[in-house]
Structures are given as structure tokens and as C-alpha cells.
Amino acid sequence: MMRLVEVATVPGKKKIFAITSRGRAELRTWIRPPLPQSTAKPTFDPVRTRMSFLAALSPAKRARFVAVARENNAREIAQLRQKLRNLDRRVDAFEYLVTIAVLDEARARARWLLYVAKELRRVTPTATPESD
């Protein structure tokens, strides 16, 4: 079996990983088109997943859930902006592009969470909520 990665242990228990020529060939095959349709699917979002179950909470706890999600998202956006400021686009061009995509996703989540907060103020409970 051909190895895709080689591992060397340096004194002090530090490991150094290096891609093999076979690993590089496999990587290139994985990257190039055709891309499977699954690459266009939405990314996993643990907040969006929980949203389907908000009827289990009281209106006050739903609002708190969304408020906390918005606070967490705002912190993530701030961290991503800082990361962008620290990246040198000439040296880390691809990391810069990936970070832009992640920042755009976080900004979209922020817009969506604002919409959710507004909608929850209009929604009447459809289930018997827990007591506050």
C-alpha cells in the first residue's frame, strides 16, 4: 500500500508530516473537476439544525437562544475580520480566499439570525412550551 503522507518524529515528540508523491497525485485528483454535486450543498450549521426544534422552548427562551446565537456569530465575524487583516494576500492567497468565503457565510448567518429574531416576535407558539 502506497502511503499518502509520511510522518517523522523529531526528538521532543514533535511530529512532522510530509505529503508523498502518491499523496500529491491523490490530492490533485480530489481537487480537479468534475466536482460532485454534494460540493454545492449548504455547510453544516448547528444553529440552523436547532432551529427546527425551537417550538420545544418558551418564547422567552427562543428569544434568548437567538440572542446568544447572534452574539456568538458577531464574535466569529470579528475574529474572521482580524484574521483577514493578519493575512498577507501575496503569501497566503488561498487561505485569504477561504477566509473570505467563511466570513461571507458568517455574514449571511448574521442576516438570517436578524430575520429569525424579527419573525419570532410575530410567531405564536405551536407547542406547549416549557415553563420559564
N, C-alpha and C positions, 0 to 999 in steps of 0.2 A: 504494500500500500504506500502510495506517494504521500508524503506529508505536505500540507499546505503552509504550515508555519513551523519554524524551528525555535526552540527555547534553549537559551544558555543561562546558567546560573552563575552569578558573579559572587565572589566572597561577600559575606554580609547578607546573604539570602535575597539579593536583588535578582530578578529575572528580566532578561532581555528577549523580546520576541522579534523575529525577523521573518518576513514573507519569503517563501521559496519560489523558484521559478515556476513550479507547478501551481503554487498558490496564486501567483500573479496571473497566470493564464486563466485559472478558475475565476478570479476576481473580474478580469476583463470580460469573460463570458457572461457573468452575472450582471455587469453594468450595461452592456450594449443591448440595443433593441434586437428583437422585439421585446417590449415590456409587457408583462401580464396585465390584464385589466385590473387586477387587485391593487396595482400601484396607484390607481386613481381613487381608491376608496378613502373615506374620511379616516383620520387617525383616531386612535383610542382617546376618549375623553371621559375621565371618571366623573366629572361633574354632570355632563350630558347623560351618562348612564344612570346616575342617581335621580335625575330629573323625572324619569318615568315613575318614580315611587314617591313623589312629594305628597301625594294625597294621604299618605300614612301619617303626615305631620300636621300639627295645628297650623293655622295661618301665621301665627307669630313665629313658629319655628321654621316654617318655609321661608319667611322673610329673612330670618337670621341665617339660614343656610345660604341664601343667595347673597346676602351681605358679606358673609365670610368668603364665599367663592370669589366675589368681586375684589375683596381686599387681597386675597392670595394672588389673583390674576394681576392686579396692579403692581404688586411686589415683583412678580415674574417679569412683567413688561419693563420695569425699572432695571432689573438685573440684565435683561437682554440688551437694553439700550447701552448699559455700561459695558457689556461685553463687546458690542459693536464699536464703541469708542476706543476700546483697547486693542482691537484687531487692526493689523496693517493689511489693507486690501491687496497690496502688491505681493506680500509674502503669504498671506492666508486667504487667497481669493475664494477658494471653495468653501472654507469654513465661514467666511463672510456671507456667501450666498445662502448657506444652510441657516445661518443665524437670522438673516433677513426673512427667510421662509417661516421660521419658528416665531419670530416677532410678529409677522403678519397674522399667523394663526392665533397668537395670544390677543392681538388687537381685535380680531374677528370675535373671539370669545368674549372680550370686554363689551363689544356692541351687543352681542346676543344676551349676555347677562343683564345689561341695562334694560333690554326689551323684556326679559323674563321678569325683572323686578316690577316693571310697569304693569305687565299682564297679571301678575299675582295680586296686585292691588284691586283688580277688577274681577278676579275669579271667585266664584262661590265654591266652597268645599263640596267634593263629590263623595267623600267618605267620612266616616266618623273619625275625627282627628283625636290624637292623644290629648290629654289634658296638659295645659302649660304648667 
